[in-house]
Amino acid sequence: MSENEGEGAPEGLGAASDERRRGTASSGSTNAAREWDKASGASSRRRKSGRKRRRGSRRRRVPSDVRRYSFTLVALAVLLVICVIGFTPLRDKITLGLDIQGGVSVVMTASTTDGSAVTDADMEEAVSIVESRVNALGASEATVQRQGSDSILVQIPGATDSQAAIEAIGTTGVLEFVDVNQIADQDALLKIDSGQQNVELATGAYEPFMTGDDITSVSVSQQTGTSYYEVDLVLNSEGTEKFAEVSKELAPTNGRIAIVLDGTVVSAPAVQSEITGGRVAITGSYSLDEAKSLQTVLQSGSLPVTLEYSESRVVGPTLGQDSLTQGLVAVLAGLACVAVYLTFFYQGLGLMISLGLAVFGIVYLGVLALLSHYGLFALSLPGIAGVVLTIGTATDSSVLVLERFREELRMGRGVRAASVSGSKHGISTAIDAGVVTLISALGLFFLSVGQVKGFGLTLALGVFCSFLTLLCYTTPMLRLLGRSQIEKHPGFWGVRHDIEEGRAGKSLGSAPKGGEADA
């Protein structure tokens, strides 16, 4: 082997080694490129996936106003469920007034014996005593109300005898015990000696030695051997001492002690012996009802004023139920007429307002049931008239909002913007009109008497409920529909002509003038 050949071998090996290194380097760069592409692709996919997620989250994010309107409607739905539970069954949950249920209504006027003006303290005490007497009669859902400065209205559902009610609740109830020997009215003495009962004594003709203030308890029992009843009294220690002292003086001569109620001698028993036990019986030809009536008067105490009835009225239950039926028919007929009118003139928006009337009715009945539960309300015929009137008031408020919404559309505003601005301005106008009605209703309630107060109360409650319906149903519902549904189907919602008119006016307003066009 030559030297050159020996030297060439390494050179050939070196070349082969260089080729392998270049091949290895080329293979490494290719692998690196592949890794880079993979990494770049993964990063690109991650960026695309991130953008998709962001776009999806933006699509899923609900606007704050939509959330607010939806929450308002959901809260209203919960309130409606509570109201429905509260007023069903309707007949049991809403108290019926006297003119519907039937019974006795009496208006009594107060006066003093000396002719002086009746004070507020006297009237408050008289109302309290009359109320206790009415409750003692066992009348359910009876009402006693002060009217004006000197009148008391008493309503007893289910009662049929107005005169008996007047005697039971209007008797002054001043009980006095008088020594007959001390009575200066000679005519009355002759009648008492002859055995007459209910003998009236002249004013100032006697001086009592004891009054009903010394009585601790009153009971009714049947007289021995007769069909009549007596009223038994139990005296306190002071009364027992007074009665024992007088009876001791009268016992030797069998003198009489007159039991005087409101200036009339109801009985005058002869004293056989000294009475020290503190028990006194008022006897006479009393039936059971009469004895219980007298018991009620004595238990409640004496009235500070004299009550004389100025008006009494008896309503039969049949007449009351007929009136209730007619009133309900009037309410349903009014609702039906209003719903037909709204649907005919406002189409889809009219249906929305008709549903709002249903919301108004449910809330209204719930409020009436709540007040009835606490004894603050009784539905009367004038009250039903107030209910019918409030249907128109509630409808009027919603129509004001709809008309302002349509006016905004005719001015060229978009549906969404018109639903917001139209409801905003419509609400302010509706509230202004409602406040005027509310002032009138409250004036009737606080300044009137009798059943007119019921009309004023139902009218005022209806105005408040219409405000609630307007704020919690009509406004959020209109704004939600104005975001998409009304614009998609303007013909169904009855605003196609308003939108076209607004667009036409907008295009005419933006057209260039003739001089500018020629130029």
C-alpha positions as CSV (number, residue, x, y, z in Angstrom):
1,M,0.0,0.0,0.0
2,S,1.4,3.4,-1.0
3,E,1.7,6.2,1.4
4,N,-0.8,8.2,-0.6
5,E,-3.2,5.5,-0.3
6,G,-2.6,5.3,3.4
7,E,-3.1,9.0,3.7
8,G,-6.3,8.8,1.5
9,A,-8.0,6.3,3.7
10,P,-8.3,8.6,6.6
11,E,-9.4,11.3,4.2
12,G,-12.2,9.0,2.9
13,L,-13.2,8.1,6.4
14,G,-13.3,11.8,7.3
15,A,-15.6,12.5,4.4
16,A,-17.9,9.7,5.4
17,S,-17.9,11.0,8.9
18,D,-18.8,14.5,7.6
19,E,-21.6,13.1,5.6
20,R,-23.0,11.4,8.6
21,R,-22.7,14.5,10.7
22,R,-24.4,16.5,8.0
23,G,-27.1,13.8,7.9
24,T,-27.5,13.8,11.6
25,A,-27.6,17.6,11.7
26,S,-30.2,17.7,9.0
27,S,-32.3,15.0,10.8
28,G,-32.1,17.0,14.1
29,S,-33.2,20.2,12.4
30,T,-36.1,18.4,10.8
31,N,-37.2,17.0,14.1
32,A,-36.8,20.4,15.7
33,A,-38.9,21.9,13.0
34,R,-41.6,19.2,13.6
35,E,-41.5,19.9,17.3
36,W,-41.8,23.7,16.6
37,D,-44.8,23.1,14.3
38,K,-46.4,20.9,16.9
39,A,-45.9,23.5,19.6
40,S,-47.1,26.3,17.3
41,G,-50.2,24.3,16.3
42,A,-51.0,23.6,20.0
43,S,-50.5,27.3,20.9
44,S,-52.7,28.3,17.9
45,R,-55.4,25.8,18.9
46,R,-55.2,27.1,22.5
47,R,-55.6,30.7,21.3
48,K,-58.5,29.7,19.1
49,S,-60.1,27.7,22.0
50,G,-59.6,30.7,24.3
51,R,-61.2,33.1,21.8
52,K,-64.2,30.6,21.4
53,R,-64.6,30.4,25.2
54,R,-64.5,34.2,25.5
55,R,-67.0,34.6,22.7
56,G,-69.2,31.9,24.4
57,S,-68.9,33.6,27.7
58,R,-69.9,36.9,26.1
59,R,-72.9,35.2,24.5
60,R,-73.9,33.6,27.8
61,R,-73.6,36.7,29.9
62,V,-77.1,38.1,30.6
63,P,-77.4,41.9,30.6
64,S,-78.0,43.5,34.0
65,D,-81.2,45.1,33.0
66,V,-82.6,41.8,31.8
67,R,-81.6,40.2,35.1
68,R,-83.3,43.0,37.0
69,Y,-86.6,42.7,35.0
70,S,-86.6,39.0,35.3
71,F,-86.0,39.1,39.0
72,T,-88.9,41.5,39.4
73,L,-91.3,39.3,37.5
74,V,-90.1,36.2,39.5
75,A,-90.7,38.1,42.8
76,L,-94.1,39.1,41.6
77,A,-95.0,35.5,40.7
78,V,-94.1,34.5,44.3
79,L,-96.2,37.3,45.7
80,L,-99.1,36.1,43.5
81,V,-98.9,32.6,44.8
82,I,-98.9,33.9,48.4
83,C,-102.0,36.0,47.6
84,V,-103.9,33.1,46.0
85,I,-103.2,30.9,49.1
86,G,-104.2,33.8,51.3
87,F,-107.6,34.5,49.8
88,T,-108.8,31.0,49.1
89,P,-111.5,30.0,49.8
90,L,-112.7,33.5,49.0
91,R,-116.0,33.4,51.0
92,D,-114.2,32.4,54.2
93,K,-111.2,34.7,53.9
94,I,-112.9,38.0,53.0
95,T,-115.3,39.4,55.6
96,L,-118.7,40.2,54.1
97,G,-120.4,43.4,55.3
98,L,-123.8,43.8,56.8
99,D,-125.6,44.7,53.5
100,I,-124.4,41.4,52.0
101,Q,-124.5,39.0,54.9
102,G,-127.7,40.4,56.4
103,G,-128.3,41.8,59.9
104,V,-129.0,44.9,61.9
105,S,-127.3,48.3,61.5
106,V,-128.0,51.0,64.1
107,V,-126.6,54.6,64.3
108,M,-126.9,56.0,67.8
109,T,-126.3,59.7,68.8
110,A,-124.8,60.6,72.1
111,S,-126.0,63.5,74.4
112,T,-125.4,64.5,78.0
113,T,-128.1,65.0,80.6
114,D,-127.0,68.5,81.4
115,G,-126.9,69.6,77.8
116,S,-123.1,70.1,77.6
117,A,-121.0,69.1,74.7
118,V,-120.0,65.5,74.4
119,T,-116.2,65.1,75.0
120,D,-113.8,62.7,73.2
121,A,-113.2,60.9,76.5
122,D,-116.9,60.2,76.9
123,M,-117.2,58.9,73.3
124,E,-114.3,56.6,73.7
125,E,-115.7,55.2,76.9
126,A,-119.1,54.8,75.3
127,V,-117.7,53.0,72.3
128,S,-115.8,50.6,74.6
129,I,-118.9,49.8,76.7
130,V,-121.1,49.4,73.6
131,E,-118.5,47.1,72.1
132,S,-118.4,44.9,75.2
133,R,-122.2,44.7,75.2
134,V,-122.3,43.7,71.6
135,N,-119.7,41.0,72.2
136,A,-121.6,39.8,75.2
137,L,-124.7,39.2,73.0
138,G,-122.6,36.6,71.1
139,A,-122.8,38.3,67.8
140,S,-119.9,37.2,65.5
141,E,-118.1,39.7,63.4
142,A,-120.0,42.6,64.8
143,T,-118.5,46.1,64.4
144,V,-118.8,49.2,66.6
145,Q,-117.4,52.4,65.1
146,R,-117.4,56.0,66.1
147,Q,-118.7,58.3,63.4
148,G,-118.1,62.0,63.6
149,S,-118.1,63.7,67.0
150,D,-121.2,62.3,68.7
151,S,-122.4,59.2,66.8
152,I,-121.7,55.4,67.1
153,L,-122.4,52.9,64.3
154,V,-123.2,49.4,65.4
155,Q,-123.5,46.6,62.8
156,I,-124.5,43.1,64.0
157,P,-124.5,40.5,61.1
158,G,-127.1,37.8,61.4
159,A,-129.4,39.8,63.8
160,T,-133.0,40.4,62.8
161,D,-134.6,42.5,65.6
162,S,-133.3,46.1,65.6
163,Q,-135.4,47.1,68.6
164,A,-133.9,44.4,70.8
165,A,-130.4,45.3,69.7
166,I,-131.1,49.0,70.5
167,E,-132.4,48.1,74.0
168,A,-129.4,45.9,74.7
169,I,-126.7,48.2,73.6
170,G,-128.2,51.7,74.0
171,T,-129.4,51.4,77.6
172,T,-127.4,53.8,79.7
173,G,-127.1,51.2,82.4
174,V,-127.1,53.3,85.6
175,L,-128.1,50.9,88.4
176,E,-129.2,52.5,91.7
177,F,-130.6,51.2,95.0
178,V,-133.1,53.5,96.6
179,D,-135.1,53.4,99.9
180,V,-138.7,53.7,98.8
181,N,-139.4,55.9,101.8
182,Q,-137.0,58.4,100.4
183,I,-138.8,58.8,97.0
184,A,-140.5,62.2,96.7
185,D,-142.5,61.3,93.5
186,Q,-146.0,60.5,94.9
187,D,-147.4,59.3,91.6
188,A,-144.6,56.9,91.3
189,L,-145.1,55.7,94.9
190,L,-148.7,54.9,94.2
191,K,-147.8,52.8,91.2
192,I,-145.1,51.0,93.2
193,D,-147.4,50.2,96.0
194,S,-150.0,48.8,93.6
195,G,-147.4,46.4,92.3
196,Q,-146.6,48.0,88.9
197,Q,-143.2,47.4,87.3
198,N,-141.1,49.7,85.2
199,V,-142.3,52.8,87.0
200,E,-140.4,55.9,85.9
201,L,-139.2,58.3,88.6
202,A,-139.1,62.0,88.2
203,T,-135.6,63.5,88.0
204,G,-134.3,64.6,91.4
205,A,-137.1,62.8,93.2
206,Y,-134.8,60.3,95.0
207,E,-131.3,59.8,96.4
208,P,-129.7,56.3,96.0
209,F,-127.8,54.8,98.9
210,M,-125.8,52.5,96.6
211,T,-125.0,52.3,92.8
212,G,-124.0,49.6,90.4
213,D,-120.3,50.4,91.0
214,D,-120.5,48.1,94.1
215,I,-121.4,45.1,92.0
216,T,-118.7,42.4,91.5
217,S,-120.6,39.8,89.4
218,V,-124.0,39.3,87.7
219,S,-125.7,36.0,86.8
220,V,-129.1,34.8,85.5
221,S,-131.2,32.1,87.1
222,Q,-134.8,31.0,87.0
223,Q,-137.2,32.0,89.7
224,T,-138.4,29.3,92.0
225,G,-141.8,28.0,91.0
226,T,-142.3,30.3,87.9
227,S,-141.2,30.4,84.3
228,Y,-139.6,33.8,84.7
229,Y,-136.0,34.6,85.3
230,E,-134.1,36.8,87.7
231,V,-130.8,38.6,87.7
232,D,-128.6,37.8,90.7
233,L,-126.0,40.3,91.9
234,V,-123.0,39.8,94.1
235,L,-121.8,43.0,96.0
236,N,-118.3,43.9,97.1
237,S,-117.5,44.5,100.8
238,E,-118.5,48.2,100.7
239,G,-121.8,47.4,98.9
240,T,-122.5,44.6,101.3
241,E,-122.0,46.9,104.3
242,K,-124.3,49.6,102.8
243,F,-127.0,47.1,101.9
244,A,-126.9,45.4,105.3
245,E,-127.2,48.8,107.1
246,V,-130.3,49.8,105.0
247,S,-132.0,46.4,105.2
248,K,-131.5,46.4,108.9
249,E,-133.5,49.6,109.2
250,L,-136.3,48.5,106.9
251,A,-136.7,44.9,108.1
252,P,-138.9,45.7,111.2
253,T,-141.5,47.5,109.0
254,N,-141.0,45.3,105.8
255,G,-139.9,48.4,104.0
256,R,-139.1,48.4,100.3
257,I,-135.8,48.8,98.4
258,A,-136.4,50.0,94.9
259,I,-133.9,48.8,92.2
260,V,-133.7,51.6,89.7
261,L,-132.2,51.2,86.2
262,D,-131.8,54.4,84.2
263,G,-134.4,56.2,86.3
264,T,-137.0,53.4,86.1
265,V,-138.0,51.1,89.0
266,V,-137.6,47.6,87.7
267,S,-138.5,46.0,91.0
268,A,-139.2,47.0,94.6
269,P,-138.9,44.0,96.9
270,A,-140.0,44.2,100.5
271,V,-137.2,43.6,103.1
272,Q,-138.1,40.6,105.4
273,S,-134.8,40.6,107.3
274,E,-131.4,42.1,107.4
275,I,-129.4,41.1,104.3
276,T,-125.8,40.6,105.2
277,G,-124.6,38.1,102.6
278,G,-124.0,40.6,99.8
279,R,-126.3,38.9,97.4
280,V,-129.3,40.7,95.7
281,A,-131.8,39.4,93.2
282,I,-133.6,41.6,90.6
283,T,-136.9,39.8,90.0
284,G,-139.7,40.6,87.6
285,S,-141.5,39.1,84.6
286,Y,-138.2,38.6,82.7
287,S,-137.9,36.1,79.9
288,L,-134.5,34.4,79.5
289,D,-133.4,36.9,76.7
290,E,-134.6,39.9,78.7
291,A,-132.7,38.7,81.8
292,K,-129.5,38.1,79.7
293,S,-129.9,41.6,78.2
294,L,-130.1,43.2,81.6
295,Q,-127.1,41.1,82.7
296,T,-125.1,42.4,79.8
297,V,-126.0,46.0,80.7
298,L,-125.0,45.6,84.3
299,Q,-121.8,43.8,83.6
300,S,-120.5,46.4,81.1
301,G,-121.1,49.3,83.4
302,S,-123.0,52.5,82.9
303,L,-122.6,54.7,79.8
304,P,-121.2,58.2,80.4
305,V,-123.7,59.6,77.9
306,T,-127.2,59.0,76.8
307,L,-127.5,57.2,73.5
308,E,-130.6,57.6,71.3
309,Y,-130.9,55.8,68.0
310,S,-131.1,58.1,64.9
311,E,-131.1,55.3,62.2
312,S,-131.8,51.6,62.2
313,R,-131.9,49.2,59.2
314,V,-132.5,45.5,58.9
315,V,-131.1,43.6,55.9
316,G,-132.3,40.1,55.2
317,P,-129.7,37.4,54.2
318,T,-131.5,36.6,51.0
319,L,-131.4,40.2,49.8
320,G,-127.8,40.4,50.8
321,Q,-126.8,37.3,48.8
322,D,-128.7,38.5,45.8
323,S,-126.9,41.8,46.0
324,L,-123.5,40.0,46.2
325,T,-124.3,37.9,43.2
326,Q,-125.3,41.0,41.2
327,G,-122.1,42.8,42.3
328,L,-119.9,39.9,41.3
329,V,-121.6,39.7,37.9
330,A,-120.9,43.4,37.5
331,V,-117.2,42.9,38.3
332,L,-116.8,40.0,35.9
333,A,-118.7,41.8,33.1
334,G,-116.5,44.9,33.6
335,L,-113.3,42.7,33.4
336,A,-114.6,41.0,30.2
337,C,-115.5,44.2,28.5
338,V,-112.1,45.8,29.3
339,A,-110.2,42.7,28.1
340,V,-112.1,42.6,24.8
341,Y,-111.5,46.4,24.3
342,L,-107.8,46.1,25.0
343,T,-107.4,43.0,22.7
344,F,-109.3,44.7,19.8
345,F,-107.4,48.0,19.9
346,Y,-103.9,46.9,21.1
347,Q,-103.7,43.3,19.9
348,G,-100.7,41.5,21.5
349,L,-100.0,44.4,23.8
350,G,-103.7,44.3,24.8
351,L,-103.3,40.7,25.8
352,M,-100.3,41.7,27.9
353,I,-102.4,44.4,29.7
354,S,-105.3,41.9,30.2
355,L,-102.9,39.6,31.9
356,G,-101.9,42.6,34.0
357,L,-105.5,43.0,35.1
358,A,-105.4,39.4,36.3
359,V,-102.3,40.2,38.3
360,F,-104.0,43.3,39.7
361,G,-107.0,41.3,40.7
362,I,-105.0,38.7,42.5
363,V,-103.0,41.2,44.5
364,Y,-106.1,43.2,45.3
365,L,-107.9,40.1,46.7
366,G,-104.8,39.2,48.7
367,V,-104.8,42.7,50.3
368,L,-108.5,42.5,51.1
369,A,-108.1,39.1,52.7
370,L,-105.2,40.3,54.8
371,L,-107.2,43.3,56.1
372,S,-110.2,41.0,56.8
373,H,-107.9,38.7,58.8
374,Y,-107.1,41.5,61.2
375,G,-110.7,42.8,61.3
376,L,-110.0,46.0,59.3
377,F,-112.2,45.4,56.3
378,A,-115.7,44.1,55.5
379,L,-116.8,44.0,51.9
380,S,-120.0,46.0,51.3
381,L,-122.0,46.8,48.2
382,P,-120.5,50.3,47.9
383,G,-117.1,48.5,48.3
384,I,-118.0,46.4,45.3
385,A,-118.7,49.6,43.4
386,G,-115.2,50.8,44.4
387,V,-113.7,47.5,43.1
388,V,-115.4,48.0,39.7
389,L,-114.1,51.5,39.5
390,T,-110.6,50.5,40.3
391,I,-110.6,48.1,37.3
392,G,-110.9,51.2,35.1
393,T,-108.2,53.0,37.1
394,A,-105.7,50.1,36.7
395,T,-106.5,49.8,33.0
396,D,-106.0,53.5,32.5
397,S,-102.6,53.4,34.0
398,S,-101.5,50.6,31.7
399,V,-103.0,52.3,28.6
400,L,-101.0,55.5,29.4
401,V,-97.8,53.5,29.3
402,L,-98.7,51.8,26.0
403,E,-99.7,55.0,24.3
404,R,-96.5,56.7,25.4
405,F,-94.5,53.7,24.0
406,R,-96.3,53.9,20.7
407,E,-95.7,57.7,20.6
408,E,-92.0,57.1,21.0
409,L,-92.1,54.6,18.1
410,R,-93.8,57.2,15.9
411,M,-91.1,59.7,16.8
412,G,-88.6,57.3,15.2
413,R,-87.0,55.7,18.2
414,G,-86.0,52.1,18.2
415,V,-88.2,49.5,19.8
416,R,-85.8,48.9,22.7
417,A,-85.3,52.6,23.4
418,A,-89.0,53.3,23.1
419,S,-89.9,50.6,25.6
420,V,-87.6,52.2,28.1
421,S,-88.4,55.9,27.6
422,G,-92.1,55.3,26.9
423,S,-92.6,53.3,30.1
424,K,-90.6,55.8,32.1
425,H,-92.7,58.8,31.0
426,G,-95.9,56.8,31.0
427,I,-95.4,55.7,34.6
428,S,-94.9,59.3,35.8
429,T,-98.1,60.4,34.1
430,A,-100.1,57.4,35.4
431,I,-98.9,58.0,39.0
432,D,-99.9,61.7,38.8
433,A,-103.4,60.7,37.7
434,G,-103.5,58.0,40.3
435,V,-102.5,60.3,43.1
436,V,-105.5,62.6,42.3
437,T,-107.8,59.6,42.6
438,L,-106.1,58.5,45.8
439,I,-106.6,61.9,47.4
440,S,-110.3,61.7,46.6
441,A,-110.6,58.1,48.0
442,L,-108.8,59.0,51.2
443,G,-111.0,62.0,51.7
444,L,-114.1,59.8,51.4
445,F,-112.6,57.3,53.9
446,F,-111.6,59.8,56.6
447,L,-114.3,62.4,56.3
448,S,-117.4,60.4,55.4
449,V,-119.6,58.1,57.5
450,G,-121.5,54.9,57.0
451,Q,-121.0,52.8,53.9
452,V,-119.3,55.5,51.9
453,K,-116.2,54.8,54.0
454,G,-116.1,51.3,52.4
455,F,-116.3,52.8,48.9
456,G,-113.4,55.1,49.7
457,L,-111.3,52.3,51.2
458,T,-111.7,49.9,48.3
459,L,-110.9,52.7,45.8
460,A,-107.8,53.7,47.7
461,L,-106.6,50.1,47.9
462,G,-107.2,49.7,44.2
463,V,-105.1,52.7,43.4
464,F,-102.2,51.3,45.4
465,C,-102.5,47.8,43.8
466,S,-102.6,49.5,40.3
467,F,-99.3,51.2,41.2
468,L,-97.8,47.9,42.2
469,T,-99.0,46.2,39.0
470,L,-97.6,49.0,36.9
471,L,-94.2,49.0,38.5
472,C,-93.7,45.2,39.0
473,Y,-95.5,43.8,35.9
474,T,-96.3,46.2,33.1
475,T,-92.9,48.0,33.0
476,P,-90.5,45.0,33.2
477,M,-92.7,43.0,30.8
478,L,-92.8,45.7,28.2
479,R,-89.1,46.3,28.4
480,L,-88.3,42.6,28.1
481,L,-90.5,42.3,25.1
482,G,-89.0,45.4,23.6
483,R,-85.6,43.9,23.4
484,S,-86.5,41.5,20.6
485,Q,-90.0,40.1,20.4
486,I,-91.9,43.2,19.5
487,E,-89.4,44.1,16.8
488,K,-89.5,40.6,15.3
489,H,-93.3,40.5,15.2
490,P,-94.6,44.1,15.1
491,G,-97.9,43.0,13.4
492,F,-98.8,40.7,16.3
493,W,-98.0,43.3,18.9
494,G,-100.0,46.0,17.0
495,V,-97.1,48.5,16.5
496,R,-96.3,47.9,12.8
497,H,-97.9,51.1,11.7
498,D,-96.2,53.0,14.5
499,I,-92.8,51.7,13.5
500,E,-93.3,52.4,9.8
501,E,-94.5,55.9,10.6
502,G,-91.5,56.6,12.7
503,R,-89.1,55.3,10.0
504,A,-90.9,57.4,7.3
505,G,-90.6,60.5,9.5
506,K,-87.0,59.9,10.2
507,S,-86.1,59.4,6.5
508,L,-87.9,62.7,5.6
509,G,-86.1,64.5,8.3
510,S,-82.7,63.3,7.1
511,A,-83.3,64.1,3.3
512,P,-81.1,66.9,1.9
513,K,-82.8,70.2,1.0
514,G,-83.4,71.2,-2.7
515,G,-80.7,73.9,-2.9
516,E,-78.0,71.5,-1.5
517,A,-79.0,68.8,-4.0
518,D,-78.7,71.2,-7.0
519,A,-75.3,72.3,-5.8
